Amino acid sequence: MAIEAIRFGIIGSGYMLKAHSLALRNIEGFLWPNAPRIQMMRVVDINTRAAEEAAKRWGWREWATDPEAITRADDIDVVIIITPNGAHAEAAVDALKHGKHVLCEKPLADTVKAAERMVEAAAEAGKANVVNFGYRTWPAIELAKKLIADGEIGDIVHFQGHYFQDYARDPKMPFSWRFDRSVAGAGAFGDIGSHIMDIAVALVGPVWRISAKTRRIFARRPVTESGQIVTVDDMTCTLVEFANGAVGSVHASWAATGHKCDLGFTVIGTKGSIKFTWERSNELHFFSDKDAAEIGGFRRIVIGGIHPEAAPFWFAQGQGLGYGEAFVIILRRLIDAITTGKPSTSPNFAEALHVNRIVEAALRAAESGNWENV
């Protein structure tokens, strides 16, 4: 029996609420006529004013201050979690136990132990569970994945990836939960670094072991006159060894001066290579040793509707997709999982758990000075 409508609730009213709300409001049109009706039922925030303003601004029917008004409500089918990392597990486990599907922001949780609880709850519930690793599902990166799967670059021998931003390079930036390890679990490497590490795993395979160096550039952030102590990294550099024998490096910083949304990677194989950068997100660069030497070199592939995940948007190559479309792609995968009864769609909780384990292994490696197994 076809599902006519899916009722959503969202916990949190921060920056990500905008992106998720716009995706929810637009996906019916993009997937017409195959999408069920999307009903934006309720937004929750412990701050009464924030909850009320969020509901009015983004078109949610109601607002509340208790997460159980979503996780245990009879009129909610899907719970979206955009809270600080330390609150992910409690909300997700409660939602799954009460029969809800869950879409959770990344990283999956603040600790491996909490992430494991979420994976176990999802398995027991048999409900759709998706993590917002939206960069990984991007058309250019999905094309890279297809090229690799089709053997176009041969056996992978090396992966180099980074995610650099500079929004936290200002020492006057106020203290927030992201700078508190007890809530966030990790700093730049767990926050934006989890995205590029997720891409590395999706393209190359599981990580076996890791070596890391971290740096805390700013010891305090302003809150009081003396400032609040920062307990996470502002920058992490790693060397990684994958289970299939490939090697590489993955780096992350949110205080990398001059870098705005600089997520990029190179995958080197025995027969070819692939390069990508988010700041030119509608392009993928591909080298094949099948080309004659006199014309050999990286070719620029311009993304359009003929490429994976891009068909619902703007068909002509070069017209361009943007950040907002990434949220529509993630939401489409969640809806497909619900309507087809296949809860293990990707990126799911089990996949995100491996990324959590990589992050924790990196933190251990930075403290021990040794390679650490994941």
C-alpha positions in Angstrom: 0.0 0.0 0.0 1.4 3.4 -1.1 2.3 5.9 1.6 0.3 9.0 0.9 1.9 11.4 3.4 5.0 11.5 5.7 4.8 13.7 8.8 8.0 15.3 10.0 9.2 16.8 13.3 12.6 18.4 13.9 14.6 18.8 17.1 16.7 22.0 17.1 16.3 25.4 15.6 19.9 26.3 14.7 21.5 26.9 11.3 20.7 23.6 9.8 16.9 24.2 10.3 16.9 26.5 7.3 18.4 23.9 4.9 16.3 21.0 6.1 13.1 23.1 6.0 13.7 24.3 2.5 14.4 20.8 1.3 11.2 19.5 2.9 9.2 22.3 1.3 10.6 21.7 -2.2 11.1 17.9 -2.5 7.5 17.2 -3.6 8.0 19.3 -6.7 11.4 17.8 -7.5 10.1 14.2 -7.2 6.7 14.8 -8.7 4.6 12.7 -9.0 6.4 10.0 -7.0 6.8 11.7 -3.7 4.2 11.4 -0.9 2.8 14.6 0.6 5.3 16.1 3.0 3.8 17.5 6.2 6.1 19.7 8.4 4.3 19.1 11.7 6.4 20.4 14.6 9.7 22.0 15.6 11.2 21.6 19.1 13.7 23.7 20.9 14.3 24.0 24.6 14.3 27.8 24.1 10.7 28.8 23.8 11.3 32.0 21.7 13.6 30.1 19.3 11.1 27.3 18.8 8.2 29.7 18.1 10.2 31.9 15.7 11.6 28.9 13.9 8.1 27.5 13.3 6.8 30.8 12.0 9.7 31.6 9.8 10.1 28.2 8.1 6.5 27.0 7.9 6.2 24.4 10.6 2.6 23.9 11.9 3.5 23.9 15.6 6.3 24.4 18.0 7.2 22.8 21.4 10.0 22.8 23.9 10.1 19.1 24.9 11.7 16.6 22.4 9.1 14.0 23.5 6.5 16.1 21.7 8.2 14.7 18.6 9.9 11.5 19.5 6.7 10.0 21.1 4.0 11.8 19.2 1.4 9.9 17.3 1.3 12.4 14.5 5.0 12.2 13.7 6.6 9.6 11.3 10.1 11.0 11.0 12.3 12.8 13.5 15.1 15.0 12.2 17.8 15.7 14.8 20.0 18.9 14.5 20.9 19.3 18.1 24.5 19.5 19.5 26.3 16.1 19.0 26.0 15.1 22.7 22.2 15.0 22.4 21.9 12.9 19.3 21.8 9.5 20.9 19.1 10.2 23.5 16.7 11.7 20.9 17.4 9.1 18.2 17.1 6.1 20.5 13.8 7.4 22.0 12.4 8.1 18.5 13.3 4.7 17.2 11.9 2.9 20.3 8.6 4.8 19.6 8.4 3.7 15.9 9.9 6.7 14.2 12.3 6.9 11.3 15.3 9.1 12.0 17.4 11.6 10.0 20.4 12.7 12.1 23.0 15.4 11.5 26.6 14.3 11.4 28.7 13.2 13.2 26.4 10.4 14.4 27.2 11.0 18.1 29.8 12.6 20.4 31.3 9.2 21.3 31.6 5.7 19.8 29.6 4.3 22.7 26.7 6.6 22.0 26.9 5.9 18.3 26.7 2.1 19.0 23.5 2.6 21.0 22.0 4.4 18.0 23.0 1.6 15.6 21.6 -1.0 18.0 18.3 0.9 18.4 18.0 1.3 14.6 18.5 -2.4 14.0 15.9 -3.4 16.6 13.4 -0.9 15.3 13.8 -1.8 11.7 13.2 1.9 10.8 14.9 4.1 8.2 18.0 5.7 9.6 20.0 8.2 7.6 22.9 10.5 8.6 23.3 13.8 6.8 26.7 13.1 5.1 25.3 15.2 2.2 28.6 15.8 0.5 29.1 12.1 -0.1 25.8 11.8 -2.0 26.7 14.8 -4.3 26.4 14.0 -8.0 30.1 14.6 -8.8 31.1 12.4 -5.9 28.6 9.7 -6.9 30.0 9.8 -10.4 33.5 9.4 -8.9 32.2 6.4 -7.0 30.7 4.9 -10.2 34.0 5.4 -12.1 35.9 3.6 -9.3 33.3 0.7 -9.2 33.5 0.4 -13.0 37.3 -0.1 -12.7 38.1 3.1 -14.6 41.0 4.0 -12.4 42.1 0.4 -11.5 43.1 -0.5 -8.0 43.2 2.5 -5.6 46.6 3.1 -4.1 46.3 6.6 -2.6 43.6 9.0 -1.2 44.3 12.6 -0.2 41.5 14.6 1.3 40.9 17.7 3.2 38.2 20.0 4.5 39.3 23.5 5.4 37.2 26.4 6.5 38.2 29.6 8.2 35.0 30.7 10.1 36.7 30.0 13.4 40.0 31.7 12.7 38.9 34.8 14.6 40.1 34.6 18.2 37.1 36.8 19.1 34.6 34.2 18.0 32.4 33.4 21.0 32.6 30.1 22.8 29.9 27.6 21.8 29.2 23.9 22.3 31.4 23.0 19.3 34.5 24.0 21.4 33.5 21.8 24.3 34.7 18.2 23.9 32.2 16.9 26.5 29.4 17.9 24.2 30.9 17.8 20.7 33.1 14.8 21.1 35.9 16.3 18.9 36.7 19.6 17.3 37.3 20.3 13.6 38.2 16.7 12.8 34.9 15.4 14.2 32.8 18.3 12.8 33.8 19.0 9.2 36.5 16.3 9.1 33.9 13.6 9.5 32.5 14.7 6.1 35.8 14.1 4.2 36.5 10.9 6.1 33.1 9.6 5.2 33.9 10.3 1.5 37.2 8.5 1.9 35.5 5.4 3.2 32.7 5.6 0.6 35.3 5.7 -2.2 38.2 3.6 -0.9 36.8 1.4 1.8 37.1 1.0 5.6 40.0 2.6 7.4 42.3 0.1 9.3 44.5 2.4 11.3 45.4 6.0 11.6 48.1 8.4 12.8 47.3 11.9 13.8 48.5 15.3 15.0 46.1 17.9 16.4 46.5 21.5 17.2 44.4 23.8 19.4 45.1 27.3 17.9 43.0 29.2 20.4 43.1 28.0 24.0 40.2 30.2 25.1 37.1 31.7 23.5 35.3 34.8 24.8 32.3 34.3 27.1 33.4 35.9 30.3 36.2 38.4 30.7 38.7 35.6 31.2 37.3 33.5 28.4 36.1 29.9 28.3 38.7 27.1 28.0 38.6 25.3 24.6 38.9 21.5 24.9 38.9 20.5 21.2 41.2 20.7 18.2 41.1 23.5 15.7 43.2 21.5 13.2 44.0 17.8 12.7 46.3 16.2 10.2 46.2 12.4 9.7 47.9 9.6 7.8 45.5 6.7 7.1 45.8 3.1 6.0 42.8 1.5 4.5 41.8 -2.1 4.9 42.5 -2.8 1.2 46.1 -1.6 1.5 45.6 1.9 0.1 47.2 4.7 2.0 46.6 8.4 2.3 46.1 11.5 4.3 43.0 13.3 5.6 43.2 16.8 7.1 40.6 19.2 8.6 40.6 22.7 10.1 37.9 25.3 10.8 40.6 27.9 11.3 42.4 27.7 7.9 42.8 31.3 6.8 41.4 32.0 3.4 39.6 28.7 2.9 35.9 29.1 2.8 34.2 25.7 2.0 37.3 23.9 0.8 36.4 20.3 0.8 38.5 18.4 -1.7 40.1 15.1 -2.6 42.3 13.2 -5.0 42.0 9.4 -5.6 44.9 7.8 -7.4 44.6 4.4 -9.0 46.8 2.1 -11.1 45.0 3.1 -14.3 43.7 6.6 -13.6 42.9 9.4 -11.1 40.0 11.5 -9.9 40.1 15.0 -8.4 37.3 17.1 -6.9 36.8 20.3 -4.9 33.5 21.5 -3.4 34.3 25.1 -4.4 33.9 23.9 -8.0 31.2 21.4 -7.0 29.7 21.1 -10.4 32.9 19.6 -11.9 34.8 16.4 -11.6 38.3 15.9 -13.0 39.2 12.5 -14.4 42.4 11.1 -15.8 42.6 7.8 -17.7 45.7 6.1 -18.9 43.6 4.8 -21.8 44.1 8.2 -23.5 47.0 8.5 -26.0 50.0 10.2 -24.4 49.8 13.2 -26.7 46.3 14.1 -25.5 46.5 12.7 -22.0 45.6 14.7 -19.0 42.8 15.4 -16.6 39.5 16.0 -18.4 36.8 18.3 -16.8 33.4 16.7 -16.5 30.6 19.2 -16.1 27.8 17.9 -13.9 24.2 17.9 -15.2 21.0 15.9 -15.2 22.6 12.8 -16.8 24.7 12.2 -13.7 23.8 10.3 -10.6 21.4 12.0 -8.2 21.1 15.1 -10.5 18.1 14.3 -12.6 15.4 16.0 -10.4 17.1 19.3 -10.6 18.4 21.4 -13.6 19.1 19.0 -16.5 21.5 21.0 -18.7 25.1 20.4 -17.8 26.7 23.5 -16.3 23.5 25.2 -15.1 24.7 24.3 -11.6 23.5 22.7 -8.4 24.2 24.1 -5.0 24.3 23.4 -1.3 20.6 23.3 -0.9 20.2 20.5 -3.4 22.4 18.3 -1.2 19.7 18.3 1.5 17.1 17.4 -1.1 19.2 14.4 -2.2 19.6 13.2 1.4 15.8 13.6 2.0 15.0 11.7 -1.2 17.1 8.8 0.1 15.3 8.8 3.4 11.9 8.9 1.7 12.9 6.1 -0.6 13.9 4.0 2.4 10.5 4.7 4.0 8.4 4.0 1.0 10.3 0.9 -0.2 10.7 -0.6 3.3 14.5 -0.7 3.0 15.9 0.9 6.2 19.5 0.3 5.3 19.7 3.0 2.7 23.0 4.9 2.6 24.5 6.9 4.4 23.1 5.1 7.4 23.9 4.8 11.1 26.1 1.8 10.7 28.3 3.5 8.2 28.4 6.6 10.3 29.5 4.6 13.3 32.7 3.6 11.4 33.5 7.3 11.0 33.0 7.9 14.7 35.5 5.1 15.4 38.0 6.7 13.0 37.6 10.1 14.8 38.1 8.5 18.2 41.1 6.5 16.9 42.6 9.8 15.5 42.3 11.5 18.9 43.9 8.5 20.6 46.7 8.6 18.0 47.3 12.3 18.6 47.7 11.7 22.4 49.8 8.5 22.1 52.0 9.5 19.2 51.4 6.1 17.7 49.4 4.5 15.0 46.0 3.4 16.3 43.7 0.7 15.0 40.2 1.8 14.2 
